């Protein structure tokens, strides 16, 4: 397993799976916080994809998607009756 770009407590790992090469980003507690979602036929392609994410992630916008119903989510908690 190759480790790339150790940055604070996060790292990108490149590994070979049954279906090809993949990458995953792990936090300091060794939990996976992101993965490639697809396999790559070449190790170099998986490395390139991880490097691209590493380069652009700090500039990415955070977008909160609307709920599936298209309306704002409402709390379903009921107030106690008096």
VOVOKOL-140397 format. One record per atom (N, C-alpha, C): residue in one letter; x, y, z; chain; residue number from 1; atom name. Coordinates in steps of 0.001 Angstrom, whole numbers, plus 500000, padded with zeros to 6 digits. Atoms other than C-alpha are relative to their C-alpha. Example, Ala and Ser with C-alpha at 12.3 -4.5 7.8 and 13.67 -1.06 7.14 Angstrom:
! VOVOKOL-140397
 rest     px     py     pz kette  nr atom
    A 500890 498810 500000     A   1    N
    A 512300 495500 507800     A   1   CA
    A 500900 501200 500000     A   1    C
    S 499180 498810 499940     A   2    N
    S 513670 498940 507140     A   2   CA
    S 499230 501090 500730     A   2    C
***
This chain:
! VOVOKOL-140397
 rest     px     py     pz kette  nr atom
    X 500858 498827 500000     A   1    N
    X 500000 500000 500000     A   1   CA
    X 500905 501236 500000     A   1    C
    X 499191 498793 500104     A   2    N
    X 501519 503312 498945     A   2   CA
    X 499294 501149 500714     A   2    C
    X 500573 498826 499338     A   3    N
    X 500981 506410 501075     A   3   CA
    X 500468 501243 499262     A   3    C
    X 499674 498765 500699     A   4    N
    X 500841 509786 499396     A   4   CA
    X 499590 501192 500830     A   4    C
    X 500392 498700 499480     A   5    N
    X 500814 513321 500712     A   5   CA
    X 499533 499995 501448     A   5    C
    X 500358 499926 498585     A   6    N
    X 500810 512971 504474     A   6   CA
    X 499856 501474 500345     A   6    C
    X 500288 498603 499706     A   7    N
    X 499202 516234 505513     A   7   CA
    X 499218 500023 501296     A   7    C
    X 500542 500034 498638     A   8    N
    X 498477 516759 509203     A   8   CA
    X 499661 498556 500343     A   8    C
    X 500379 501349 499612     A   9    N
    X 496526 513700 510284     A   9   CA
    X 499292 499243 498885     A   9    C
    X 500670 500659 501116     A  10    N
    X 495112 512821 506865     A  10   CA
    X 501035 499476 499017     A  10    C
    X 499109 500492 501055     A  11    N
    X 496694 510739 504133     A  11   CA
    X 499168 499348 498905     A  11    C
    X 500601 500710 501119     A  12    N
    X 495816 509317 500730     A  12   CA
    X 500724 498672 499878     A  12    C
    X 499429 501326 500190     A  13    N
    X 496352 505600 500304     A  13   CA
    X 499576 499471 498633     A  13    C
    X 500264 500641 501277     A  14    N
    X 496616 503859 496949     A  14   CA
    X 500127 498502 500247     A  14    C
    X 499954 501433 499748     A  15    N
    X 495783 500159 497034     A  15   CA
    X 499399 499234 498834     A  15    C
    X 500526 500848 501062     A  16    N
    X 495045 497281 494703     A  16   CA
    X 498830 499189 500548     A  16    C
    X 501205 500746 499651     A  17    N
    X 491533 495866 494950     A  17   CA
    X 499791 498899 498963     A  17    C
    X 500278 501076 500959     A  18    N
    X 490019 492874 493140     A  18   CA
    X 499706 500529 498601     A  18    C
    X 500409 499461 501303     A  19    N
    X 488709 495144 490380     A  19   CA
    X 500966 501027 499427     A  19    C
    X 499015 499047 500510     A  20    N
    X 491793 497353 489926     A  20   CA
    X 500603 500819 501120     A  20    C
    X 499370 499118 499023     A  21    N
    X 493547 500213 491679     A  21   CA
    X 499015 501037 500501     A  21    C
    X 500889 499022 499379     A  22    N
    X 491738 502539 494088     A  22   CA
    X 500796 500885 500940     A  22    C
    X 499401 499135 498975     A  23    N
    X 492530 505412 496439     A  23   CA
    X 498972 500224 501099     A  23    C
    X 500872 499608 498894     A  24    N
    X 491121 506374 499826     A  24   CA
    X 500740 501018 500845     A  24    C
    X 499446 498979 499116     A  25    N
    X 491644 509286 502169     A  25   CA
    X 499639 499593 501420     A  25    C
    X 500211 500439 498619     A  26    N
    X 492074 508327 505817     A  26   CA
    X 500345 501120 500972     A  26    C
    X 499762 499016 498942     A  27    N
    X 491869 510507 508911     A  27   CA
    X 501028 499438 500981     A  27    C
    X 499012 500398 499000     A  28    N
    X 494280 510375 511831     A  28   CA
    X 499574 498822 500846     A  28    C
    X 500492 501137 499226     A  29    N
    X 492056 507840 513577     A  29   CA
    X 499848 498745 499130     A  29    C
    X 499977 501106 500959     A  30    N
    X 492480 505516 510545     A  30   CA
    X 498643 499700 499372     A  30    C
    X 501302 500193 500643     A  31    N
    X 488883 505903 509445     A  31   CA
    X 500027 500594 498599     A  31    C
    X 500062 499532 501384     A  32    N
    X 488153 506328 505748     A  32   CA
    X 498985 501137 499924     A  32    C
    X 500892 498848 500133     A  33    N
    X 486686 509764 505028     A  33   CA
    X 499592 500239 498554     A  33    C
    X 500345 499888 501420     A  34    N
    X 486641 509523 501210     A  34   CA
    X 500662 498846 499255     A  34    C
    X 499369 501025 500830     A  35    N
    X 487298 506940 498531     A  35   CA
    X 499758 500293 498530     A  35    C
    X 500038 499716 501432     A  36    N
    X 487679 506774 494786     A  36   CA
    X 498630 499741 499388     A  36    C
    X 501311 500282 500566     A  37    N
    X 484234 505323 494136     A  37   CA
    X 500057 499241 498687     A  37    C
    X 499817 500763 501239     A  38    N
    X 485639 503601 491067     A  38   CA
    X 501391 499403 500026     A  38    C
    X 498663 500587 500092     A  39    N
    X 488580 501433 490163     A  39   CA
    X 500697 500538 498764     A  39    C
    X 499171 499560 501117     A  40    N
    X 491418 502348 487834     A  40   CA
    X 500806 498802 499506     A  40    C
    X 499271 501140 500543     A  41    N
    X 493101 499888 485493     A  41   CA
    X 501500 500129 500243     A  41    C
    X 498572 499778 499757     A  42    N
    X 496505 501454 486130     A  42   CA
    X 500217 500708 501326     A  42    C
    X 499630 499383 498726     A  43    N
    X 498124 502377 489403     A  43   CA
    X 500261 501492 499812     A  43    C
    X 499673 498598 500256     A  44    N
    X 499347 505631 487867     A  44   CA
    X 498746 500855 499872     A  44    C
    X 501254 499244 500124     A  45    N
    X 495757 506667 487103     A  45   CA
    X 499370 500239 501368     A  45    C
    X 500512 499824 498641     A  46    N
    X 494702 506106 490718     A  46   CA
    X 500825 501051 500745     A  46    C
    X 499131 498998 499378     A  47    N
    X 497701 508137 491897     A  47   CA
    X 499674 501387 499476     A  47    C
    X 500326 498708 500597     A  48    N
    X 496871 510929 489470     A  48   CA
    X 498669 500544 500517     A  48    C
    X 501305 499573 499487     A  49    N
    X 493238 511023 490655     A  49   CA
    X 500129 500490 501446     A  49    C
    X 499794 499580 498612     A  50    N
    X 494327 511220 494311     A  50   CA
    X 500752 501327 500057     A  50    C
    X 499234 498753 500036     A  51    N
    X 496836 513962 493478     A  51   CA
    X 499109 501167 499577     A  51    C
    X 500911 498954 500447     A  52    N
    X 494161 515946 491638     A  52   CA
    X 499080 500424 501128     A  52    C
    X 500868 499668 498868     A  53    N
    X 491799 515745 494601     A  53   CA
    X 500774 500752 501067     A  53    C
    X 499164 499342 498996     A  54    N
    X 494604 516710 496955     A  54   CA
    X 500263 501460 499637     A  54    C
    X 499702 498641 500457     A  55    N
    X 495393 519794 494874     A  55   CA
    X 498789 500918 500021     A  55    C
    X 501165 499130 500155     A  56    N
    X 491847 521074 494395     A  56   CA
    X 499067 500036 501211     A  56    C
    X 500959 500104 498890     A  57    N
    X 490087 520058 497630     A  57   CA
    X 499960 501247 500874     A  57    C
    X 499991 498832 499113     A  58    N
    X 491166 523102 499626     A  58   CA
    X 499304 501206 499366     A  58    C
    X 500655 498898 500692     A  59    N
    X 489599 525379 496990     A  59   CA
    X 498534 499701 499672     A  59    C
    X 501361 500412 500359     A  60    N
    X 486320 523478 496664     A  60   CA
    X 498969 500702 500874     A  60    C
    X 501115 499415 499257     A  61    N
    X 483037 525070 497675     A  61   CA
    X 499252 498897 500726     A  61    C
    X 500863 500935 499290     A  62    N
    X 480808 523389 500204     A  62   CA
    X 498573 500325 499600     A  62    C
    X 501351 499821 500497     A  63    N
    X 477327 522899 498807     A  63   CA
    X 499080 499062 500767     A  63    C
    X 500988 500811 499295     A  64    N
    X 474386 521709 500873     A  64   CA
    X 498840 499775 499039     A  64    C
    X 501044 500342 500957     A  65    N
    X 471972 519895 498591     A  65   CA
    X 498632 500131 500651     A  65    C
    X 501354 499919 499448     A  66    N
    X 468235 520459 499006     A  66   CA
    X 499505 498612 500393     A  66    C
    X 500564 501284 499597     A  67    N
    X 466156 517746 500632     A  67   CA
    X 499347 499332 498802     A  67    C
    X 500562 500740 501134     A  68    N
    X 464670 515072 498407     A  68   CA
    X 498599 500470 499648     A  68    C
    X 501354 499530 500297     A  69    N
    X 461214 516602 498707     A  69   CA
    X 500018 501398 499396     A  69    C
    X 499903 498659 500549     A  70    N
    X 462480 519988 497564     A  70   CA
    X 499604 501068 501003     A  70    C
    X 500362 499052 498951     A  71    N
    X 461331 521608 500820     A  71   CA
    X 501031 499960 501105     A  71    C
    X 499097 499982 498860     A  72    N
    X 463280 522628 503862     A  72   CA
    X 499578 498923 500989     A  72    C
    X 500308 501024 498999     A  73    N
    X 463537 519910 506444     A  73   CA
    X 499458 500670 501251     A  73    C
    X 500595 499465 498783     A  74    N
    X 461373 520516 509502     A  74   CA
    X 500162 498997 501125     A  74    C
    X 499919 500884 498844     A  75    N
    X 461736 519142 512978     A  75   CA
    X 498654 499324 500191     A  75    C
    X 501247 500737 499808     A  76    N
    X 459169 516470 513709     A  76   CA
    X 499661 499835 501480     A  76    C
    X 500226 500117 498570     A  77    N
    X 459383 516786 517465     A  77   CA
    X 498704 500690 500395     A  77    C
    X 501258 499422 499562     A  78    N
    X 456013 517387 519067     A  78   CA
    X 500175 500658 501361     A  78    C
    X 499982 499320 498707     A  79    N
    X 455540 519838 521896     A  79   CA
    X 499093 499245 500959     A  79    C
    X 500865 500695 499036     A  80    N
    X 454150 518324 525091     A  80   CA
    X 498668 500732 500145     A  80    C
    X 501329 499392 499822     A  81    N
    X 450427 518886 525578     A  81   CA
    X 499848 500428 501454     A  81    C
    X 500205 499482 498642     A  82    N
    X 449317 520888 528598     A  82   CA
    X 498680 499636 500528     A  82    C
***
